[in-house]
Amino acid sequence: MATLDIEDLRRILVDCAGEEEGAEVSGATLDTPFEELGYDSLALMETAAAIQDEYGIVLPDDDVSEARTPRNLLDLANGAVRTGG
């Protein structure tokens, strides 16, 4: 199973929420809350579903809703890869 990087996450967020919906997600915004970047909980749930479809990584809804920043979501997804989730 492949790991996600910030570019993968940015691409998936844009696919799910649209470029105009949120601010740029990059290495410089890893610790910026999703709310400040313009992404709501629905966009994050759609992103989690897209990650599962594309990478086979299952992210529990409760964990996704607790991921406040891009770094949190990347850590969650890559942690699931490491543990075989």
Secondary structure by P-SEA (a helix, b strand, c coil): cccccaaaaaaaaaaaccccccccccccccccccccccccaaaaaaaaaaaaaaccbbbbaaaaaacccaaaaaaaaaaaaaacc
